[in-house]
């Protein structure tokens, strides 16, 4: 596996440029107003080079990518500029010629493979269709489709060609998208958030695959992302985009050593991690401004703590500082600079509730889903989604539950709320066994334990106004009988989560992703719970919105003594927010303990592999483990037929004969640090 800093990246071929974009401007017509999501963008990409386009949602990154291939929405048009591929201006080509460019000379990987793949066509038919568009048909197309699937690491490709997208995991669907993008032998690959919402091991697989293919074919790559770790791992050069403009560009090493623009430095300051525990993250205030107006000055001025009068009245020009370029008035007349790196502040010490009695306990929890086949729907097996999990949630503390997609994390959270009926095990609320609760008793439990789901748009009723969404739970659970008091509480909650009271009249589609997650948090708080189960609440949020949500969660926990079960695959968030972490693999907890001990001295090979797969902006890895390659190159086994013995042994570099026949017992690693592994001294 490549190192987190991407030090092994091959150098690009510097001349001539593969792609040259100059003065690109895009306009979207929205009735009486015009929106300019791309406004004068200049960039170049050499053969074999990866140019990372970085910025918050709404900055214009994806619209820039769509403009390169003229795939703008019907209401959009390219107002000005040039897009030259090997010197040929794509904006002057007729549409018939552009069809051969799209998917041919330029391949595209879209952000969400589930919506990009046709659900009613087999994967093979979709790849063959892409090949046919570029002159390869018949039996040769079938052979090439099989070869492409094999090239992107999908085993048994001849059989998998006949499968439909729903039969593939998220990481495998992204591999299929890569195979389709490669079908036309592209010179340039545009990858739009290719790893968003993927867990760390699948992300590592996808990034390694892209780097390998790029090195073999010498492709240029435009990588669009908001993940600084991915940028550090993959990019040769970086461009920071804000409100339709590039505001900083430079080589990866110089950018991570000393970002120049105040916006870029804010992105670094918003990163969670162990070094910022106990202190609020310094996220940019507010949001990216609406792009339907003119900007006489700097577009970042209203969010910039360093802004002065000139910033409001005069747009900044580019300044060259060494190998970097920055658009900011602060660098007027400056040619060399040694700014303080955007590093981590000293760790702040916080006083958390210790020794308190658990508010919610899960003991021996199992959830097995029956698998039925045949005309009579006979049960032929069980999916062991959760298999004997025990957890305790303490007031004022956060327990993080981590692991790959499919390991059972979300099922644990839903079973703890009895949204899914457990197969076995016991639930205790304030020491009282609630396993048999039904009806009204269960409704009372729901006042104490609430859930914030991963996708706020899917969990908020699109037909209801925000105020009604928040009020619904209060009415259902009988929290506040007086309608006027309920309305006052709704207004108070909206203000508390960083929204305005008048937003209660809006519908969910009128909010950004981060705002919708705040609404979901307000809905959970409306019934005054003591426990909140948070299921991947930050997985699809950019770094600044994530920081705002994490700050809010910390403040609410300090004010109300909330216990959080935080389900995530983002280990940086775990380092920042959690007090304790439990690592889950194929339905079972394999390691658990204080977050500092588990993440700094992991005992289980799986934990070590997860940490090794995380791309880090400093270039270092928290753990360098022999088993990381085995995990990154393989997929999670099916919980329908888990491996005998230790479930992890097929992917473990340390597996021995005993691992193949016996599941390991719990071993103590000291001070509450427990793990299940036959290898006794991994943490030494």
Helices and strands as residue ranges (DSSP letters): E 13-30, E 33-47, E 50-54, H 61-68, E 76-85, E 88-89, G 90-92, H 95-101, E 106-109, H 113-116, H 123-132, H 138-151, H 157-160, G 165-167, H 170-182, E 188-192, H 200-217, E 220-225, H 228-234, E 237-242, E 245-251, H 252-257, H 262-269, G 274-276, G 301-303, H 309-313, E 318-321, E 324-327, G 329-331, E 358-373, E 378-394, E 398-402, H 409-416, E 424-429, E 432-433, H 439-448, E 449-452, H 456-459, H 466-476, H 483-496, G 501-505, G 508-510, H 513-525, E 531-535, H 543-560, E 563-568, H 571-577, E 580-585, E 588-594, H 595-600, H 605-613, H 628-632, G 639-641, G 649-651, H 657-661, E 666-668, E 674-676
